[in-house]
């Protein structure tokens, strides 16, 4: 069958460091080769130094670093996450303005909730692709409201009924989540031929494990009419599910994260404390060679999700294995390393409680 449209999906993007084009150059060929390149913008790109209370705040990245995204093949970004509001309404507005000037479509954050829930739409090869983006992990302070800037969200209930925050254990999706997805996906479907839902979800820095709500909320998006689901947030890849003939990438991991905000050697007290605490919480010691990406050692196994839409509307999912080289630059994997990453994804899929999959030599995903 002939492909009429291809989409490349990456996970979290944090480009604090100088020369962002260098850090993206190892994956740019795969993005340029696709009709649409898509990723998740993790932090605001702003000169604003305000800090939102409610989570360990990420620093704003230089606005001009967004230009490297456009040069590297990114056409669309999701914005709904736990850090996009860290520099307040000004940080969101400055980020969106720069994206608009660059022609990068975006969804998931805005000056109010209606704007945050609106789809981003890009047309290629006569097909219109819509992107919806939701934060599932809090904090509430980052959530948009009728008169407040922030991100779109799907409320996930904590086990004890306490307010959502990254430190709280999340159990199940709230009762209104299916209705929100049905409304928003239905509206996007009326404007587009293909709908992707991005979910900022999961348990950070932990291999394979899926939180109890992750499979139900991702499947709810497919049940509501989404053609694919792209997950991110955990900073390590998760398994892949084929549900009702549609792909769910439960965790795309790090698309490209190069930052010193996770270093224990810094002046910001909250970020310094988190850099130490997360190692004890999640039981890992970062490889010192990865000073710009001090994540779980297994996070060097990465991938780009790939979707091919055929002439009859079939969605053919595949993976493009990516190796993260020190100190944090992702590069397209080759040779034996490519096979190792494919086998790793197959393994964590089963370990995460998902049906087994097989990744073929050309990267296509099939039920095992």
Protein Blocks (a to p, Z undefined) as FASTA:
>chain_A
ZZfbdcddddddddfbghkllmmmmmmmmmmmpmbdcdddfbdcdfbfbdcehiacdddd
dfklmmmmmmnopabdcfbdfklmmnojmlmmmmmmmmmmnopacehiafbfklmmpccd
ddeehiacddddddfkbpfklpccfkbgcddddddddfkopacdfkbccfbdcfklmmmm
mmmmmmmmmmpcbdcddddedjehiehiacfklmmmmmmmmmnopabdcdehjopacddd
deehiacdfbgbjfbdcdfklcfbbfblklmmmmmmmmmmnopacdfklmmlcccfklmp
gcdddddddfkopacddddddddddfkiacddehjllmmmmmmmmmmmmmnopacddddf
kopacdZZ
